[in-house]
Amino acid sequence: MPGQNTYFLTVIAVLAVAASMLMPGCELPFEETPITPVSNPAIRAFEGRLAFPVGEAPYEVLSADLNGDGMEDLVTLNWLGESVSVLLGKVNGFQKKVDYPVGQTPRSGVAARLTADGILSLAVLSESLEQITVLFGDGQGTFPESGIIPLTAGSRPVAMASADFNLDGAADLVVANSGTDNVSIVYSQGNKFFDAPLSIPVGKTPAGIYAGDINRDGIPEILVANSGDDTVSIISLTASGYEETAVLPCPARPRRIQCADVNQDGILDICVSREFSPDVAIFYGSISGAYYKTEITYSAPVSRFVVAELTSDAFPDFAAILFMEGKEEYQPSGAFEVLQGGLSGTFKSLGRYGTGWGSNALIATDMNRDGRADLVTADLATNMVSLIYNRGNGSFQTERHFAVPDEPGEILLADFTQDAFPDLVVTGRKTSFLYLFTNLGDASFTHTLTLGLGAQALALAAGDLNGDGKTDLVVSLNQQFDLLVYINSGNGKFMPAQRLSILGTDKKVLPQVRSIALGDVNGDGTPDIVTANSKVDSVSVLLNSGNAVFQAAKVIKVDNYPLDLHLLDTNRDQKMDLVFLSRNDPESPTDSAEPRVCRWFGKGDGTFDLDSHIRITTGAGPRALRMGDYTGEGNMDCATIHPGDNSLYLLNGGSNGNFAVGKRFPMGIAAQDMVFVDVKKDGKADMLCTNDQGSFYLRFSRGADQGFEGANNYNVRPGIGRILAADLNNDLFPDALLLDRGRKAFYVLRGCSLQ
């Protein structure tokens, strides 16, 4: 029938109620793979970041080719582990980490050629021990020898950099000391021995340090961000020692400092972030040696930042890990934001992307040798590093973050702007507002419309109700007897809502419509509206007379507490049938109704055949019903979701419209939601599941009664719940859209060819 698939997919997107405990049942065969925050997919179908385990509480991350094989390796400084973890790079990942002890509170480090043989070594600064541990490399990626460089007692060293200050061919070290308001230069003798530290005074409470040749005289300078007196100290050296220190006034509480030729004039500029501030100050250098300040601003306070060419336009860009805003300010947000530089000297935000749980460290380096700088983060909370590949256009292979004005409730994907890209509708969970996010065509979204509904939305559905080629919107409301129908006037705008009575004149009990389905139930070629009225144990059929004019509701008594209504032709007679989930009312402690999947055959005239009514057993405490052909036999199958038991019950469909009794299938720990989508494009619906531990995973269907393959895990962040799947950028690969109610956000992870 015309539009049948569109209406069916819309209904799948509108689901949710509470959960309870599940009794054990017959289980399907499955492969189980233990899932942790550092589990990566065996088969990659979505462009998520890749995670790798390191030592406890990594505070900093470094990169270098430690074994000379042409591939970047990683080193993490593990604050609680009192160690460094070395991960040697290989194709599509790393070898298993190797840990080396370095003492308490490793805070800062460098990978540098500290010896005359040119082999890379590691130098690690211990804040509490006030010392530097040097791990001497052997050129093979291992570090068989080590030594200790003591620093002045009470110096409280906080940051370290490296450069060849005396031009003898061996890199030296310089440390910023917050306790003594100075820096210590440690000259290498090139033979695994070092001179005693040379102290040079700087401003108050130095916090960040950089070493490099900013005045193009061939000798590195030392730059120090002094958080105690809001200055930057610029120390000029000669080949034989210390020459002078210049002072550059800086905005309040400077913290971290880097240098880059931001405006591409051949002169290095100074970039300084501020403590708990969204601003980064840029001091543009000039031929005269003077500096001209400007500031760029992020959407939240900056934790760490890097300057690198991330967008393939030859201009440096800024990427920063952000802190939380509001009451959780100064806690890691699990996100980074990119500001794109350009010829005009202005910067444009390219959006937020996910880094993990408690990411604190950030570097930019080309990890896959494609000529583009990728990003690597270290996560304090989960003891892992995340590898985030750069697509080359300022977007990255990790989930994109989008903010929602309210705590989100219901969500729905449909094309409201007639551009062939699915847009997103989000309702407020505790408010009466509805928000339209328009798809920009690349799986990114922008908030374009807010509608006041008058009450909290319970369910959504979308379809072309008046035959004008535009997608219209239907909304049910909490504690209301009416539906709202919004006719699309074009380009994502809607005419004032028309109200449709759900129960006609019977208004004794509020229906609480928790599911809406659109479909042509009377065969006239126009979509009708069917609602599941959970509190009154009925469905309402509102026939469309054409041009979105609806007849009075016909109310049909059905099974207890109907949820998740689906309209589809289950028995292939060209008539729309009714499938829904029935369970006990979770708000009624005396309701002992058994959980069932119910099916009623349609007559094709807007009514349903009472004699065809069947109830199929499923497990206890179902939250929602999903449908998809996971057996690959051409019939629509069912699955009910049971978060209380971390499982699904699968009900195989037959060509006669019947369904088999549900068989239990484990979903994984803390399961939240699931959708079916044919990721492999083999005619079998695969399974995408979320869990509240912060990931979603993909299981490929084996077909028939063979269950599903082991989980392919994609890390997002704790708090994700609902999941939708659709091709959001018309590249023929399904993308995943995930809802995070606690953080008032949704995330998009782009699909890709199987890898």
C-alpha positions in Angstrom: 0.0 0.0 0.0 1.3 3.5 -0.6 3.5 4.9 2.1 3.2 1.7 4.2 6.9 1.4 4.9 7.2 5.0 5.9 4.5 4.7 8.4 5.9 1.5 9.8 9.3 2.9 10.3 7.9 6.0 12.0 6.0 3.9 14.5 9.2 2.0 15.4 10.7 5.2 16.6 8.0 6.0 19.2 8.4 3.7 22.2 8.9 3.8 26.0 7.6 2.9 29.4 8.8 1.5 32.7 10.4 -1.9 33.4 10.2 -4.6 36.0 11.8 -8.0 36.7 11.9 -10.8 34.2 11.4 -14.5 34.8 13.9 -16.8 33.1 12.8 -18.6 29.9 14.0 -20.6 27.0 17.2 -19.1 25.5 18.3 -18.8 21.9 21.9 -19.6 21.0 24.3 -16.7 21.1 27.9 -15.7 21.2 28.8 -13.5 24.2 31.8 -11.3 24.3 32.5 -9.5 27.6 32.0 -5.8 27.1 34.1 -3.1 28.8 34.8 0.5 28.1 37.9 -0.6 26.2 36.1 -3.1 24.0 36.5 -2.3 20.3 34.3 -3.8 17.5 35.6 -6.9 15.7 33.7 -5.7 12.7 33.4 -1.9 12.4 30.1 -0.6 11.0 30.1 2.8 12.7 32.8 5.4 12.8 33.4 5.4 16.6 36.6 6.1 18.4 38.8 3.2 19.4 39.8 2.6 23.0 42.9 0.9 24.4 43.7 0.1 28.0 46.5 1.8 29.9 47.6 2.2 33.5 45.5 3.7 36.3 44.3 7.3 36.0 46.2 8.5 32.9 46.8 12.2 33.3 48.9 13.0 30.2 49.5 11.4 26.8 52.5 11.7 24.5 53.2 10.5 21.0 56.4 9.6 19.1 57.8 6.9 16.9 59.6 5.1 19.6 60.8 2.1 17.6 61.5 3.7 14.2 58.9 1.8 12.2 57.2 4.9 10.8 54.1 4.5 13.1 53.2 6.8 16.0 53.4 5.2 19.4 51.7 6.4 22.6 52.8 6.9 26.1 50.5 7.7 29.0 51.5 9.2 32.4 49.4 7.3 35.0 48.7 9.4 38.0 47.5 6.7 40.4 49.4 3.9 38.7 52.8 5.7 39.4 53.8 4.5 35.9 53.9 5.2 32.3 52.2 2.9 29.8 53.9 2.4 26.4 51.6 1.4 23.4 53.6 0.6 20.3 51.6 1.3 17.2 50.5 -1.2 14.6 47.9 -1.2 11.8 44.5 -0.3 13.2 45.7 -0.2 16.8 48.4 -0.9 19.3 50.4 -3.8 20.8 49.5 -4.6 24.4 50.7 -1.9 26.8 53.9 -2.2 28.7 54.2 -0.3 32.0 57.3 1.2 33.5 57.4 2.6 37.1 58.2 6.3 37.4 57.2 7.2 41.0 54.3 9.1 42.5 52.1 11.7 40.7 53.6 11.7 37.2 52.2 15.0 36.0 54.1 16.0 32.8 56.4 14.3 30.4 58.3 14.5 27.1 59.6 12.1 24.5 62.9 13.5 23.4 66.4 12.6 22.1 68.2 13.2 25.3 71.4 11.4 24.3 73.9 11.9 21.6 72.9 8.6 19.8 69.6 10.2 18.8 67.5 7.5 20.4 64.2 8.7 21.9 63.9 8.6 25.7 61.1 9.5 28.1 61.4 12.1 30.8 58.6 12.1 33.4 58.0 14.8 36.0 56.8 13.8 39.5 55.1 16.6 41.3 55.1 15.2 44.8 58.6 13.6 44.7 60.0 16.8 43.0 62.1 14.8 40.6 62.4 13.8 36.9 62.5 10.1 36.0 64.3 9.4 32.7 63.6 6.2 30.9 66.3 5.7 28.3 65.1 4.1 25.1 66.9 1.4 23.1 65.4 2.3 19.7 63.1 -0.7 19.7 60.3 0.8 21.8 61.5 -0.5 25.1 63.3 1.3 28.0 65.8 -0.9 29.8 67.6 1.8 31.8 66.3 4.6 34.0 67.7 7.4 36.1 66.5 10.1 38.5 67.1 13.9 38.3 66.3 15.5 41.7 64.8 19.0 41.8 64.9 21.6 44.5 62.9 20.8 47.6 59.7 22.8 47.8 59.8 23.7 44.1 56.4 22.0 43.4 57.1 21.3 39.7 54.0 21.2 37.5 55.0 21.2 33.9 58.0 20.3 31.7 59.1 20.9 28.1 62.2 19.9 26.0 64.4 21.5 23.4 68.1 21.6 22.6 68.9 24.9 24.4 72.7 24.8 24.0 72.7 23.4 20.4 74.9 20.4 21.2 72.7 17.9 19.5 71.1 16.5 22.6 67.7 17.7 23.9 67.6 19.4 27.3 64.7 19.7 29.8 63.0 22.7 31.4 60.6 22.5 34.4 58.1 25.1 35.6 58.2 25.3 39.5 55.0 26.7 41.0 56.4 26.6 44.5 59.5 28.7 43.9 58.3 31.0 41.0 61.1 29.9 38.7 62.0 27.4 36.0 64.8 24.8 36.1 66.8 24.1 33.0 68.4 20.7 33.0 71.1 20.4 30.4 71.9 17.0 29.0 75.5 15.9 28.6 74.5 13.5 25.8 75.7 10.4 27.7 72.8 9.7 30.0 74.1 12.3 32.5 72.7 15.7 33.2 74.0 19.0 34.7 72.6 20.3 37.9 69.4 22.3 37.3 69.8 26.0 36.5 67.1 28.2 38.0 65.7 31.3 36.2 63.1 33.5 37.9 59.7 34.0 36.2 56.3 35.3 37.4 54.2 34.1 40.2 52.9 30.5 40.3 54.0 29.3 36.9 51.5 26.7 35.5 52.3 26.0 31.9 55.5 25.9 29.8 56.6 25.8 26.2 60.0 25.6 24.6 60.7 26.5 20.9 62.3 29.0 18.6 59.7 31.8 18.4 62.0 34.6 17.3 63.7 32.6 14.5 67.3 33.1 15.8 68.0 29.4 15.8 67.9 29.1 19.6 64.8 27.9 21.5 63.0 30.3 23.9 61.2 29.3 27.0 57.7 30.6 27.5 55.9 30.3 30.9 52.3 31.0 31.8 52.2 32.5 35.3 48.8 32.0 36.9 49.6 34.0 40.0 50.3 37.4 38.3 48.6 37.0 35.0 51.7 37.1 32.8 53.6 35.2 30.3 57.4 35.1 30.8 59.5 34.9 27.6 63.1 33.7 28.4 65.6 34.3 25.7 68.8 32.1 25.8 72.1 32.1 24.1 74.1 29.1 23.1 76.0 29.6 26.4 73.2 30.4 28.8 70.5 32.8 30.0 70.1 36.2 28.4 66.9 38.0 29.4 63.2 37.6 30.3 60.4 39.6 28.8 57.0 39.8 30.4 53.8 39.8 28.4 50.6 40.8 30.3 47.9 38.1 30.0 44.2 37.7 30.9 43.4 36.3 34.3 44.8 33.0 35.5 46.7 31.7 32.4 47.1 28.0 32.6 48.4 26.2 29.4 50.6 27.6 26.7 51.4 26.6 23.1 52.9 28.3 20.0 51.8 28.0 16.4 51.8 30.2 13.3 48.0 30.8 13.6 47.7 33.4 10.8 50.3 31.8 8.5 52.6 34.9 8.3 55.7 32.9 9.1 55.9 34.1 12.7 55.0 31.9 15.7 52.1 33.2 17.8 51.5 32.5 21.5 48.3 30.7 22.5 47.3 30.7 26.2 44.3 29.0 27.9 42.9 30.3 31.2 41.9 28.4 34.3 38.2 27.5 34.2 37.6 29.9 31.3 36.1 29.2 27.8 38.6 31.7 26.4 41.9 31.1 24.7 44.1 34.2 24.2 46.1 34.5 21.0 49.1 36.8 20.9 50.0 37.4 17.3 53.7 37.9 16.7 55.1 40.5 14.4 58.4 41.3 12.7 59.1 44.0 15.3 58.8 41.5 18.1 55.6 43.1 19.5 52.5 41.0 20.1 48.8 41.8 19.4 46.2 40.0 21.5 42.8 38.6 20.5 40.7 35.9 22.1 38.7 33.0 20.9 35.8 31.5 22.9 34.6 28.0 23.3 31.1 26.9 24.4 32.4 25.8 27.8 35.5 26.1 30.0 38.6 24.7 28.4 40.5 21.8 30.1 43.2 21.1 27.5 43.7 22.4 24.0 45.9 21.7 20.9 46.7 23.8 17.8 46.9 21.8 14.6 45.7 21.8 11.0 42.6 19.7 11.3 40.5 20.8 8.3 42.8 20.4 5.3 42.8 24.2 4.5 46.4 24.9 5.5 45.3 27.1 8.5 45.8 25.9 12.1 42.7 25.1 14.0 42.0 24.7 17.7 40.6 21.6 19.5 39.9 21.7 23.2 38.6 19.2 25.8 35.8 21.0 27.7 34.7 21.0 31.3 31.1 20.6 32.3 28.9 23.7 32.6 26.5 24.7 35.4 26.4 22.8 38.6 29.0 20.2 37.3 31.4 23.0 36.2 35.0 22.0 36.1 34.3 18.3 35.8 35.3 16.7 32.5 32.5 16.9 30.0 33.5 13.9 27.9 33.6 16.2 24.8 35.9 18.3 22.7 35.1 21.2 20.4 36.9 22.3 17.3 37.3 26.0 16.3 38.3 26.3 12.6 40.8 29.0 11.7 41.0 30.8 8.4 42.5 33.7 6.4 40.2 36.3 8.0 41.6 35.5 11.5 38.1 34.6 12.8 37.2 31.1 14.1 34.1 29.1 13.6 32.9 26.3 15.8 32.6 22.9 14.0 30.7 21.4 16.9 31.3 19.1 19.8 32.5 15.5 19.7 32.8 12.7 22.2 36.0 11.8 24.0 34.8 9.3 26.6 34.0 9.4 30.3 36.6 11.6 32.1 39.0 12.6 29.4 41.7 15.0 30.6 44.6 14.8 28.2 44.6 15.7 24.5 47.2 15.5 21.6 47.0 15.9 17.9 49.1 13.6 15.7 48.8 11.6 12.5 48.1 8.1 13.8 47.1 6.4 10.5 49.7 8.0 8.1 47.0 9.6 5.9 48.5 13.1 6.2 45.8 14.4 8.6 46.2 15.1 12.3 44.1 12.8 14.4 43.3 13.3 18.1 44.2 11.1 21.0 42.7 11.5 24.5 43.4 9.9 27.8 40.5 9.1 30.2 41.1 9.3 33.9 37.9 7.5 34.8 38.3 4.4 32.7 42.0 4.0 32.3 42.1 4.1 28.6 43.3 6.2 25.6 40.9 6.9 22.8 42.0 7.2 19.2 39.8 9.6 17.2 40.5 9.6 13.4 40.1 12.9 11.5 38.0 12.8 8.4 40.0 15.8 7.1 37.1 18.3 7.0 37.0 19.2 10.7 34.7 16.2 11.6 35.9 13.2 13.5 35.2 9.5 13.8 33.5 9.6 17.2 29.9 10.6 18.2 28.8 14.2 17.5 27.1 16.0 20.4 24.0 18.1 20.1 22.4 20.0 22.9 18.7 20.0 23.7 17.0 22.9 25.5 15.1 20.5 27.9 15.7 17.1 29.3 14.6 15.1 26.2 11.5 12.8 26.3 10.2 11.4 23.0 12.1 11.4 19.8 11.2 10.8 16.1 13.1 10.9 12.8 11.2 12.1 9.7 11.9 14.4 6.7 10.0 17.6 7.7 11.9 19.9 5.3 11.4 18.0 2.0 15.2 17.7 1.3 15.3 13.9 1.6 17.3 14.0 4.9 15.6 12.8 8.1 15.1 15.6 10.7 14.7 15.1 14.4 11.8 16.0 16.7 12.5 16.0 20.4 10.0 16.7 23.2 10.6 17.9 26.7 10.4 15.1 29.2 9.1 17.4 32.0 7.9 20.4 30.0 5.3 21.1 27.3 7.7 22.0 24.5 8.6 20.2 21.2 11.8 21.0 19.3 12.6 20.4 15.6 16.2 19.9 14.7 16.8 20.2 11.0 19.3 17.8 9.4 21.9 19.8 7.4 22.6 16.8 5.1 25.8 15.5 6.7 24.2 13.9 9.8 24.5 17.1 11.7 21.6 19.0 13.1 20.5 22.6 14.0 17.6 23.6 16.2 15.2 25.5 14.0 11.7 25.4 15.7 10.1 25.3 19.1 6.4 24.5 19.6 4.5 24.9 22.8 2.1 22.0 23.2 0.3 22.9 26.3 1.1 19.6 28.1 3.9 17.0 28.1 4.1 14.9 25.0 3.7 11.1 25.4 4.0 9.8 21.8 4.8 11.0 18.3 4.1 9.9 14.8 4.8 11.4 11.4 3.4 10.9 7.8 1.8 12.8 4.9 -1.8 13.2 6.1 -3.1 15.4 3.3 -1.2 14.1 0.3 0.8 17.3 -0.4 4.1 15.6 -0.2 5.0 17.1 3.2 5.5 15.2 6.4 2.9 16.1 9.1 3.2 15.5 12.8 0.8 13.8 15.3 1.3 14.3 19.1 -0.4 12.7 22.1 -0.3 14.6 25.4 -0.2 13.6 29.0 -3.5 13.9 30.9 -5.4 14.9 27.7 -8.4 13.5 25.8 -7.2 14.9 22.4 -4.4 14.4 19.9 -2.6 17.4 18.3 -2.2 17.2 14.5 0.3 19.6 13.0 0.0 20.0 9.2 3.4 20.9 7.6 3.2 24.2 5.7 6.7 23.7 4.2 10.3 23.9 5.1 9.8 22.5 8.6 7.0 25.0 9.6 3.6 23.9 10.8 0.1 25.3 10.7 -1.7 25.7 14.1 -2.6 22.4 15.6 -6.0 20.8 15.1 -7.3 18.8 18.0 -8.8 15.3 17.6 -10.8 13.6 20.3 -9.4 10.2 21.1 -12.4 8.6 22.9 -15.2 10.6 21.5 -17.8 11.5 24.1 -16.5 8.9 26.6 -14.4 11.1 28.9 -14.6 9.3 32.2 -10.9 8.1 32.3 -7.9 9.8 30.6 -6.6 7.5 27.8 -2.8 8.2 28.2 -1.9 7.5 24.6 1.7 6.1 24.8 1.9 5.0 21.1 0.6 6.3 17.8 0.6 4.5 14.5 -0.2 5.9 11.0 -1.3 3.6 8.2 -4.1 3.1 5.6 -6.4 0.8 7.5 -9.4 1.2 5.2 -7.7 0.9 1.8 -8.6 4.4 0.5 -4.9 5.4 -0.1 -4.7 7.9 2.8 -3.0 7.3 6.2 -5.3 6.9 9.2 -4.4 7.4 12.8 -4.5 4.6 15.4 -3.7 5.1 19.1 -2.9 2.8 21.9 -4.9 4.0 24.9 -2.9 2.5 27.8 -5.1 3.6 30.8 -8.4 2.5 29.2 -7.3 -0.8 27.5 -8.4 0.2 24.0 -7.2 1.5 20.7 -8.8 4.3 18.8 -9.1 4.4 15.0 -9.5 7.8 13.4 -10.2 7.4 9.7 -8.8 10.0 7.3 -11.5 11.3 4.9 -8.8 13.0 2.8 -6.9 16.3 3.2 -6.3 15.5 6.9 -10.0 15.6 7.8 -10.7 12.8 10.3 -13.8 11.0 11.2 -14.8 10.6 14.8 -12.7 8.0 16.7 -13.9 4.4 16.7 -12.9 2.9 20.0 -12.0 -0.9 20.2 -11.5 -2.6 23.5 -8.3 -4.6 23.5 -5.9 -6.3 25.9 -4.6 -4.8 29.1 -2.4 -1.6 29.0 -1.6 -1.6 25.2 1.8 -0.2 24.2 4.0 0.2 21.2 1.4 -0.1 18.5 2.4 -1.2 15.0 0.4 -1.3 11.8 1.7 -3.7 9.1 0.4 -6.5 6.8 1.5 -9.6 8.7 -0.4 -12.2 6.6 0.2 -10.6 3.2 -3.5 -10.0 2.3 -2.9 -6.3 1.5 -4.7 -5.2 4.7 -3.1 -3.5 7.6 -3.0 -5.6 10.8 -2.6 -4.5 14.4 0.4 -5.7 16.6 1.0 -4.3 20.0 2.5 -5.0 23.4 0.2 -5.7 26.4 1.3 -5.8 30.0 0.3 -4.9 33.5 0.0 -1.2 34.4 3.3 -0.3 36.1 1.4 2.4 38.1 -1.1 -0.1 39.5 0.3 -2.5 42.2 -2.8 -4.7 41.9 -2.7 -5.2 38.1 -1.4 -8.8 37.5 -2.0 -9.0 33.8 0.4 -11.3 32.0 2.8 -9.8 29.4 1.8 -10.6 25.8 2.3 -9.6 22.2 -1.2 -9.2 20.7 -2.1 -9.4 17.0 -5.4 -8.6 15.3 -5.9 -9.0 11.5 -7.3 -6.0 9.7 -10.5 -6.3 7.6 -9.4 -3.5 5.3 -12.4 -1.3 6.2 -11.0 0.4 9.2 -11.9 -2.4 11.6 -10.2 -5.4 13.0 -11.2 -9.1 13.1 -12.0 -9.9 16.7 -11.9 -13.7 15.9 -8.3 -13.4 14.7 -7.1 -12.0 17.9 -4.1 -13.9 19.3 -1.9 -13.4 22.4 1.7 -14.6 22.3 3.6 -15.2 25.5 6.7 -13.1 26.2 8.8 -12.5 29.4 7.8 -10.5 32.4 8.3 -6.7 32.7 8.6 -5.7 29.0 9.5 -2.1 28.3 8.9 -1.9 24.6 8.2 -3.8 21.4 10.4 -3.7 18.3 9.8 -5.3 14.9 12.1 -6.4 12.1 12.8 -9.3 9.8 15.8 -10.7 11.8 15.3 -14.3 10.5 15.6 -13.2 6.9 12.6 -15.2 5.8 10.5 -12.3 4.5 8.2 -12.1 7.6 8.1 -9.4 10.2 9.5 -10.7 13.6 9.0 -9.3 17.1 11.2 -8.5 20.0 10.2 -7.3 23.5 12.8 -5.5 25.6 13.3 -6.4 29.3 15.9 -4.2 31.0 15.2 -5.7 34.4 16.7 -9.0 33.2 19.1 -7.5 30.6 17.4 -9.5 27.9 15.1 -9.6 24.9 12.4 -12.1 24.0 12.4 -12.9 20.3 9.1 -13.9 18.6 9.6 -15.3 15.1 7.0 -14.3 12.6 5.3 -16.5 10.0 3.9 -15.8 6.6 0.4 -16.5 8.1 0.7 -13.5 10.4 1.3 -15.6 13.6 4.2 -15.4 15.9 6.1 -18.0 17.9 6.3 -18.0 21.7 9.0 -15.6 22.9 12.5 -17.0 23.4 14.9 -15.2 25.7 18.0 -13.6 24.3 20.6 -11.9 26.6 21.2 -8.2 25.7 24.1 -7.5 28.0 24.6 -5.7 31.3 22.3 -2.8 32.1 20.5 -3.0 28.7 18.3 0.0 27.9 17.0 0.0 24.3 17.2 -1.8 21.0 16.4 -1.3 17.3 16.5 -3.6 14.3 18.3 -2.4 11.1 19.9 -4.4 8.3 23.5 -3.2 8.7 25.1 -6.0 6.6 22.5 -5.5 3.8 22.0 -9.3 3.6 18.2 -9.3 4.1 18.4 -9.9 7.8 17.7 -7.2 10.4 20.7 -6.8 12.8 20.4 -5.6 16.4 21.6 -2.3 17.9 21.4 -2.2 21.7 22.3 0.4 24.3 23.3 0.0 27.9 23.7 2.5 30.7 27.4 1.7 31.1 28.0 4.1 28.2 28.1 2.0 25.0 25.9 0.6 22.3 26.7 -2.6 20.5 25.8 -4.2 17.2 25.0 -7.9 16.9 24.7 -9.4 13.4 21.8 -11.8 12.8 22.6 -15.3 11.8 19.1 -15.8 10.5 16.2 -18.3 11.2 16.6 -19.7 14.7 20.3 -19.2 14.9 20.2 -16.1 17.0 22.8 -13.4 16.8 26.6 -13.1 16.7 28.7 -11.6 19.5 28.6 -7.9 20.3 30.6 -5.3 18.4 31.0 -2.5 21.0 31.0 1.2 20.4 31.9 3.5 23.3 29.8 6.6 23.8 29.3 7.7 27.4 27.2 6.7 30.5 23.7 7.9 30.4 22.7 7.0 26.9 19.3 5.3 26.6 17.1 5.5 23.5 18.5 4.6 20.1 17.3 5.2 16.6 18.9 4.1 13.3 18.5 5.7 9.9 20.6 6.9 7.0 21.1 10.5 8.1 23.4 11.7 5.3 22.3 9.6 2.3 25.5 7.6 2.0 23.5 4.3 2.1 24.9 3.4 5.5 22.7 3.4 8.6 23.7 5.9 11.3 22.9 5.7 15.0 21.2 8.5 17.0 21.4 8.2 20.8 19.5 10.1 23.5 21.1 11.2 26.7 18.4 12.6 29.0 20.6 13.4 31.9 22.8 15.7 29.9 20.1 17.2 27.7 21.7 16.0 24.6 21.6 13.6 21.7 24.5 12.0 19.9 25.1 10.9 16.3 27.5 8.2 15.3 27.9 7.9 11.5 27.8 4.5 9.8 30.4 3.3 7.3 31.2 0.3 5.2 32.1 -2.9 7.1 35.7 -2.9 8.1 
